[in-house]
Amino acid sequence: MRALLAFVAAIAVLCGVGPAAAQPVGQFPFALTREGQMLGAVKGEVASFKGLAYAAPPLGALRWQPPQPTTESSEMRTAYDYGAPCPQPALPAASEDCLTLNVFRPFGVDGPLPVMVFIHGGGFVSGTANDPLFDGAKLAQAGLIVVTVNYRLGALGWLSHPALSDAGSGNFGLMDQLAALHWVHDNIAAFGGDPGNVTLFGSDAGATSIALLMLSAPARDLFHKAILQSVPGRARLRSAEEAEAIGRQFVAALSPKTDLRAVEPRRLLAAEKQLLEQSPRSFAPMMDGRLATEDLAAGFAAGRQIRIPLIIGSNEDETGFEHESAMKEELVPPGTSSDELRKLYPDLARPSDLAARLYTDKVFSEPVRLLARLHAASGGPTFRYRFAYVPEARRANPDVGHGRELQFIFGAEGVPGAGILSRRDREVASRMRAYWINFARSGDPNGPDLNGPDLPRWDAAGGDRLLLITNDGIASGEDPLADRLDRLTNEGRR
């Protein structure tokens, strides 16, 4: 099948009828970009283009440099397979040649179509856009272009050190995301997308990245709506001095006289792993005075974010295996988990349950509410949610809650991190996708469900209004946790 598609596209080019010119973009799995003529694969109703380079490979002298332009080409190449994930300790098959993205679009549908760009999470040290959980086909079937982006992680993405000062070190991962947005702006029309209607969405570190881009002058005009899923809105960015201190520790673990741009990747990952075991937040965005100049809460409070339509929310349970150390930090000093804490959570007796609930509320629920209020006050259309639905098969023994909504938005089933859904689960997933899709089209999540009738009304955020997605249904209402979050906020001010 792939050979046949390649042959058809090649004949079209040789005959001078390239799809970008004489044919509607939706009729061939083919796109003409600066990097060449891309031939995608078709599965069902969706064409996919995988492993597209949006920047030159950051190898050798380009390691720890801002992303550089790709080489211009007129050659044809296939785009059937994902590129390599970016280096991280858990993925030995990763490669530094990883600045790629993936495009999914409905096959046989003309543009211009709304564009959704997904930035994955993973605490800035792990994850990949190539995860089967993030397959964009279900979203694309509804008439959207979906782009998923890889960016540099860990030390390769966030190292700051005097030896790298020529590169404006510290936020290479954020620079990568910005380069990917420029690629989308310049090339997405060739895939049937509308560069004037781009929505960024992401969870955890992806959401933090998007919020930083909302505050970043170089990113303005590159996207027009945002969805922040499980954003830790009160998290503090590293100062330049703190980031550089971590950088010195990292280089000392390698050897001070090491040529940083020549050392083998396996040695870099070993030193990175050692630092992460001591401090899980060693590698993350820092204040660099250009892309990132202030903490999220401070920037939103000052109204310096772009006033675009925003969906923002979190999960009722935000715990995860990777959050164990962070949860312990929330219970320091030990007195935090005594009488005052039990007054906030009178229904919880086990210390582990108290820690999990405090972590969820303090790191996600309350900061999400804060950013929603601040953005709404600035005049940006704002819609807040809390996802409390648990798949029917997991209710007897719920697993970690952080990231649970992702399966429902992407509609993935039977892949790592996404089990098989029941009929009721699929109904909830369909509605979640419909809200995201409607929002990407118009900036308002309200409108038709994917299966016909209108969705339950989602009221704009005002005071404590939000959309609650629970096992009992989906409805807008006042936040049932408002009093507890108020008390938690007041405790934090003491």
C-alpha positions in Angstrom: 0.0 0.0 0.0 2.8 2.4 0.9 4.6 1.7 -2.3 1.4 2.3 -4.3 0.9 5.7 -2.6 4.5 6.6 -3.2 4.1 5.8 -6.9 0.9 7.8 -7.3 2.4 10.8 -5.6 5.6 10.5 -7.7 3.5 10.4 -10.9 1.6 13.5 -9.7 4.9 15.4 -9.2 6.4 14.3 -12.5 3.2 15.3 -14.3 3.3 18.8 -12.7 0.1 18.3 -10.7 1.5 18.5 -7.1 -1.3 18.5 -4.6 -0.4 21.9 -3.1 -1.1 23.4 -6.5 -3.7 21.7 -8.8 -5.2 19.3 -6.3 -7.0 19.9 -3.0 -4.6 19.2 -0.1 -6.9 16.6 1.3 -6.8 14.3 -1.8 -3.3 13.0 -1.4 -1.1 12.0 1.6 1.4 14.5 0.3 2.7 17.9 1.4 5.4 20.2 0.1 7.5 21.8 2.8 10.8 23.6 3.0 12.5 20.3 3.9 11.1 18.5 0.8 8.1 16.7 -0.6 6.6 14.6 2.2 4.7 11.5 1.5 2.5 10.3 4.4 0.6 7.1 5.2 -3.1 6.7 5.3 -5.0 4.6 7.8 -8.7 4.7 7.7 -9.8 8.3 7.5 -6.6 9.9 8.6 -3.3 10.7 6.9 -0.2 10.9 9.1 3.2 12.4 8.5 5.7 11.2 11.1 9.2 12.2 12.0 9.2 15.6 10.3 12.3 17.6 11.2 11.5 21.1 12.3 15.1 22.0 13.1 18.6 20.7 12.3 19.8 17.8 14.5 21.4 19.3 17.6 24.5 17.2 17.3 28.2 18.0 17.8 28.7 21.8 17.7 24.9 22.3 17.7 24.5 20.5 21.1 23.3 23.1 23.6 22.7 25.7 20.9 19.4 27.3 19.9 17.7 25.2 17.3 19.0 25.9 13.8 17.1 25.8 10.5 16.8 22.6 8.6 18.4 22.2 5.2 16.1 23.3 2.3 15.4 20.5 -0.1 13.1 19.6 -3.1 13.6 15.8 -2.7 10.7 13.5 -2.0 10.8 11.5 1.3 8.5 9.2 3.1 7.2 10.2 6.5 5.8 6.8 7.7 7.7 6.3 10.9 8.3 8.3 14.1 11.6 9.9 14.6 13.7 9.0 17.7 12.6 10.2 21.1 14.9 12.7 22.8 17.6 11.3 25.1 16.4 10.3 28.6 17.6 7.7 31.1 14.5 5.4 30.6 14.8 5.2 26.8 18.1 3.7 25.6 17.0 3.9 22.0 16.7 7.7 22.1 18.9 9.9 20.0 20.0 13.5 20.1 18.7 13.8 16.5 15.2 14.2 17.8 13.8 17.6 16.9 10.9 16.2 15.0 7.1 16.5 15.0 4.2 14.4 13.7 1.2 15.7 11.7 -2.2 14.0 11.6 -5.0 15.2 9.3 -8.3 14.0 7.9 -7.8 12.3 4.6 -9.9 13.6 1.7 -10.9 16.8 3.5 -10.0 20.3 2.2 -8.6 23.0 4.4 -8.0 25.4 5.9 -8.6 23.4 9.1 -8.0 24.3 12.7 -4.7 23.2 14.1 -4.0 21.6 17.5 -0.4 21.4 18.7 0.3 19.1 21.6 3.3 19.5 23.9 3.9 16.4 26.0 4.6 16.3 29.7 7.1 14.3 31.7 8.6 16.8 34.2 10.9 18.2 31.5 13.1 15.1 31.8 11.1 12.3 30.1 8.3 11.6 27.6 7.9 11.7 23.9 5.4 12.8 21.3 5.8 9.3 19.8 3.9 7.7 22.7 1.0 5.7 21.3 -1.2 7.4 23.8 -0.7 10.6 21.9 -1.8 9.3 18.5 -3.7 12.2 16.9 -6.0 10.2 14.6 -9.2 10.4 16.7 -8.9 14.2 17.0 -8.0 14.5 13.3 -11.1 12.5 12.2 -13.3 15.3 13.5 -11.7 17.7 10.9 -8.6 19.0 12.6 -4.9 19.0 12.0 -3.1 17.6 15.0 0.7 18.2 15.6 2.7 16.4 18.3 6.1 17.8 19.1 9.4 16.3 20.5 11.8 18.7 22.3 15.1 18.4 24.2 14.8 17.1 27.7 16.8 16.9 30.9 20.4 18.2 30.8 20.3 18.5 27.0 17.2 20.7 27.2 17.8 22.8 30.3 21.5 23.0 31.2 22.9 26.3 32.2 26.7 26.7 32.5 29.2 29.5 31.9 30.9 27.3 29.2 27.6 27.6 27.2 27.0 31.2 27.7 27.5 31.9 24.0 24.2 29.9 23.4 22.0 31.7 25.9 21.9 28.5 27.9 19.2 27.1 30.1 16.0 26.9 28.1 16.9 24.9 25.0 13.7 22.9 25.3 11.6 26.0 25.3 13.5 27.3 22.3 12.7 24.0 20.5 9.0 24.4 21.2 9.2 27.9 19.8 11.0 26.6 16.7 8.3 24.0 16.2 5.6 26.8 16.3 7.5 28.7 13.7 7.5 25.5 11.5 3.8 25.1 12.0 3.2 28.7 11.0 5.3 28.4 7.9 4.3 24.9 6.7 1.0 23.8 8.1 -1.0 25.2 5.2 0.7 22.5 3.0 -1.1 19.9 5.2 -4.5 21.7 5.0 -4.1 23.6 8.3 -4.9 27.2 9.1 -1.8 29.0 10.5 -4.2 31.7 11.8 -6.1 29.2 14.0 -3.6 27.3 16.2 -4.4 25.9 19.6 -1.7 24.7 22.0 -2.6 22.0 24.4 -0.5 20.0 26.9 -0.4 18.4 30.3 2.0 18.9 33.3 5.4 20.1 31.9 3.6 20.6 28.5 1.1 22.9 30.2 3.8 24.8 32.0 5.6 25.3 28.7 2.5 26.7 27.1 1.8 29.0 30.0 5.4 30.3 29.7 4.9 30.8 26.0 1.7 32.8 26.8 4.0 35.1 28.7 6.8 35.2 26.2 7.0 38.0 23.6 8.8 35.9 20.9 5.8 33.5 20.9 3.1 36.0 20.3 1.1 35.6 17.1 2.2 32.0 16.7 -0.8 30.5 18.5 -4.3 31.8 19.3 -5.9 29.6 22.0 -4.4 27.4 24.8 -5.4 24.4 26.9 -3.5 23.9 30.1 -4.1 20.5 31.6 -2.8 19.9 35.1 -0.5 23.0 35.2 1.3 23.6 38.5 0.5 27.3 38.4 2.4 28.4 41.5 5.6 26.5 40.6 8.7 28.7 40.9 11.1 29.0 38.0 14.8 28.5 38.7 16.8 31.7 38.9 19.8 32.0 36.7 22.1 31.5 39.7 20.2 28.3 40.8 20.3 26.9 37.3 24.0 27.6 37.0 24.7 26.0 40.3 23.1 22.8 39.1 25.0 23.1 35.9 28.3 23.2 37.7 27.4 20.1 39.7 26.5 18.4 36.4 29.8 19.3 34.8 31.7 18.3 37.9 30.1 14.8 37.7 31.5 14.5 34.1 34.9 16.1 34.9 35.5 19.9 34.8 37.8 19.6 31.8 35.3 17.7 29.7 34.4 19.1 26.2 30.7 19.3 26.9 29.8 19.2 23.2 31.9 16.1 22.6 31.1 13.9 25.6 29.2 10.6 24.8 25.4 10.8 25.4 25.5 7.8 27.8 27.8 9.7 30.1 25.5 12.7 30.0 22.5 10.6 30.9 24.5 8.9 33.7 25.4 12.3 35.2 21.8 13.5 34.7 20.3 10.5 36.5 22.7 11.0 39.4 21.5 14.6 39.8 17.8 13.8 39.4 18.1 11.2 42.2 19.2 13.9 44.5 16.9 16.6 43.2 14.0 15.7 40.8 13.7 19.3 39.7 17.3 19.8 38.6 16.4 20.3 34.9 13.5 22.6 34.1 12.9 26.1 32.7 14.8 29.0 34.2 14.5 32.7 34.1 16.7 33.7 31.2 15.5 37.3 30.7 14.2 36.6 27.2 11.9 33.6 26.8 11.1 33.3 30.5 11.2 36.4 32.7 8.9 35.6 35.6 6.9 32.9 37.4 3.6 32.0 36.0 1.5 33.3 38.8 3.3 36.6 38.9 3.0 37.1 35.1 -0.7 36.2 35.1 -1.3 38.5 38.1 0.3 41.4 36.2 -1.8 40.6 33.1 1.3 40.1 30.9 0.0 36.9 29.3 -1.6 37.0 25.9 -5.4 37.4 26.3 -6.4 34.4 24.2 -9.2 31.9 24.9 -8.1 29.5 27.6 -9.2 26.1 28.9 -7.5 25.3 32.2 -8.1 22.5 34.7 -6.8 19.5 36.6 -7.7 16.1 37.8 -9.3 15.3 41.1 -6.3 13.0 41.8 -2.9 14.2 40.5 -0.7 11.7 42.2 1.7 9.6 40.1 4.7 7.3 40.6 7.1 10.0 39.6 5.6 12.4 42.2 6.5 10.5 45.4 9.5 12.8 46.2 7.4 15.9 45.5 4.6 14.7 47.7 7.1 14.3 50.6 8.3 17.9 50.1 4.7 19.1 50.6 4.7 17.5 54.0 7.8 19.4 55.2 7.9 20.5 58.0 6.4 17.4 59.6 3.9 19.5 61.5 2.0 20.2 58.3 0.4 16.8 58.5 -1.0 17.3 62.0 -4.3 18.8 63.3 -4.4 21.7 60.8 -4.1 19.2 57.9 -6.8 16.9 59.3 -9.2 19.8 59.6 -8.9 20.3 55.9 -9.4 16.6 55.2 -11.5 15.2 58.0 -12.5 12.1 55.9 -9.0 10.9 55.5 -7.1 9.0 58.1 -4.1 7.4 56.5 -1.0 9.7 56.2 -0.5 8.6 52.6 -4.0 9.6 51.6 -3.5 13.0 53.4 -0.3 13.5 51.5 -1.8 12.7 48.2 -4.8 15.0 48.6 -2.7 17.8 49.9 -0.3 17.4 47.0 -3.1 17.5 44.5 -4.8 20.6 46.0 -1.6 22.5 46.8 0.3 21.9 43.5 -2.6 21.7 41.0 -6.2 22.4 42.2 -5.6 25.7 43.9 -3.0 27.1 41.5 -5.2 26.2 38.5 -8.1 28.1 40.1 -5.7 31.1 40.6 -4.6 31.2 37.0 -8.2 30.8 35.8 -9.3 33.7 37.9 -6.4 35.9 36.8 -6.8 35.2 33.1 -10.6 35.8 33.3 -9.9 39.1 35.1 -7.6 40.2 32.4 -10.4 39.8 29.8 -9.4 36.5 28.3 -12.3 34.0 27.7 -11.6 31.3 30.3 -13.1 27.9 30.9 -12.1 25.8 34.0 -12.7 22.1 34.6 -11.9 19.3 37.0 -11.7 15.7 35.7 -12.8 13.3 38.3 -14.0 10.4 36.1 -12.4 7.0 36.7 -12.8 4.3 34.0 -15.3 1.7 35.0 -12.8 -1.2 35.0 -10.5 0.7 37.4 -12.9 1.9 40.1 -12.4 -1.0 42.4 -8.6 -0.3 42.5 -7.9 3.1 40.9 -4.4 3.7 39.6 -2.5 6.9 39.5 -4.6 9.9 38.6 -2.1 12.2 37.0 -2.6 12.3 33.3 -5.8 10.2 33.4 -7.6 12.7 31.2 -5.2 12.2 28.3 -6.7 8.9 27.2 -10.1 10.4 27.0 -8.9 13.4 24.9 -6.9 11.3 22.5 -9.2 8.3 22.5 -6.4 5.8 22.7 -7.2 2.2 23.8 -5.1 -0.9 24.3 -1.7 0.8 24.4 0.6 1.4 27.4 -1.0 3.8 29.7 -4.5 3.4 28.1 -6.5 0.3 28.7 -9.7 -0.8 26.9 -12.6 1.5 27.7 -16.2 0.5 28.4 -19.2 1.9 26.5 -19.8 4.5 29.2 -16.1 5.4 29.2 -16.2 6.0 25.5 -19.2 8.3 25.8 -17.3 10.4 28.3 -14.2 10.4 26.0 -16.3 11.4 23.1 -17.6 14.4 25.0 -14.2 15.4 26.3 -12.8 15.4 22.7 -15.8 17.3 21.5 -15.2 20.1 24.0 -11.5 20.3 23.0 -12.4 20.2 19.3 -15.1 22.9 19.6 -12.7 25.1 21.5 -10.0 24.6 18.8 -12.5 25.7 16.1 -14.0 28.7 17.8 -12.5 29.5 21.2 -15.7 28.2 22.9 -16.0 24.6 24.0 -19.7 24.6 23.8 -21.5 23.2 20.8 -22.3 19.8 19.3 -21.2 16.5 20.6 -19.3 14.3 18.2 -22.4 12.1 18.0 -25.0 14.9 17.4 -26.7 16.6 20.2 -25.2 19.6 22.1 -22.8 19.0 24.9 -23.8 19.9 28.5 -23.3 23.6 28.9 -19.8 24.7 30.0 -20.1 28.1 31.8 -17.2 30.5 31.5 -15.0 30.7 34.6 -16.3 33.3 37.0 -15.8 33.1 40.8 -15.7 29.3 41.4 -17.6 28.1 38.3 -16.2 25.1 36.6 -17.1 22.0 34.6 -17.1 18.9 36.7 -16.5 15.6 34.9 -17.4 12.8 37.4 -18.6 9.2 37.4 -22.1 10.6 37.8 -22.1 12.9 34.9 -20.8 16.2 33.3 -22.2 19.5 34.4 -21.2 23.1 35.2 -21.5 24.3 38.8 -19.8 25.9 41.8 -16.6 24.2 42.9 -17.4 21.9 45.8 -13.8 22.3 46.9 -13.9 26.1 47.1 -13.9 26.4 50.9 -11.1 24.0 51.3 -9.0 25.7 48.6 -9.6 29.0 50.3 -8.5 27.7 53.6 -5.4 26.1 52.0 -4.6 29.4 50.4 -4.9 31.2 53.7 -2.7 28.7 55.5 0.0 29.3 52.8 0.0 33.0 53.5 0.8 32.6 57.2 
